[in-house]
């Protein structure tokens, strides 16, 4: 596979993002919500592209104070298990590192592949939420503490 390029999403990417969302989830977020998330969180909404701009994955997180929440991440089926999800989360962590101290998420308890990805990236399971999804499936809550360097902490103090 060609090198993966991670960049901030832009409005022109929404059609491709929605296609990934539809192909990744049984209950995809509507296009209007994906668009609203881009307006609300432009600095933590990323796409992964290969070749000449072919978008193969995306992720979006909200951030509020010290905490961020991974709202959604999706990768086209034929590009899974090739490092796209890992690259997206690693870049997201870099973008969040200066603003938040913890990233939280929920993942379907049956999605062993995603849980392994998150654990490999250092996320810890914190609890299970019964009946989280519309089909009654439980979710595993996970979180990752983002360790800011002393240089980042100094910049953060200067900004406040």
NORZI-V336679 format. One record per pair of residues at least 6 apart in sequence whose ideal C-beta (glycine too) atoms are under 6 Angstrom apart, sorted by the first residue. I is the first residue (numbers start at 1). GAP is how many residues later the second one is. If there is no record, write none. Layout:
# NORZI-V336679
I	GAP
I	GAP
This chain:
# NORZI-V336679
1	81
2	48
2	49
4	44
4	46
4	80
4	83
5	44
6	40
6	42
6	81
6	85
9	29
9	36
9	38
13	34
13	42
14	21
16	39
17	17
17	41
18	13
18	16
20	38
20	54
20	56
21	7
21	8
21	53
22	6
24	50
27	107
37	23
38	7
41	21
44	17
44	19
44	51
45	15
46	13
46	42
46	45
46	46
47	8
47	11
48	8
48	9
48	36
48	40
49	6
50	6
56	20
56	23
56	28
57	18
57	27
57	31
58	16
59	14
59	29
59	33
60	11
60	12
61	7
61	9
61	31
62	7
62	9
63	36
63	37
66	34
66	35
67	33
67	35
68	28
68	32
68	35
69	35
70	35
75	9
75	10
85	32
89	32
97	49
98	54
101	45
102	41
102	43
103	41
104	39
105	37
106	33
106	35
107	7
107	8
107	33
108	29
109	29
109	31
118	24
122	22
123	19
123	21
125	15
125	17
126	15
126	17
127	14
128	10
128	12
129	10
130	8
132	6
132	7
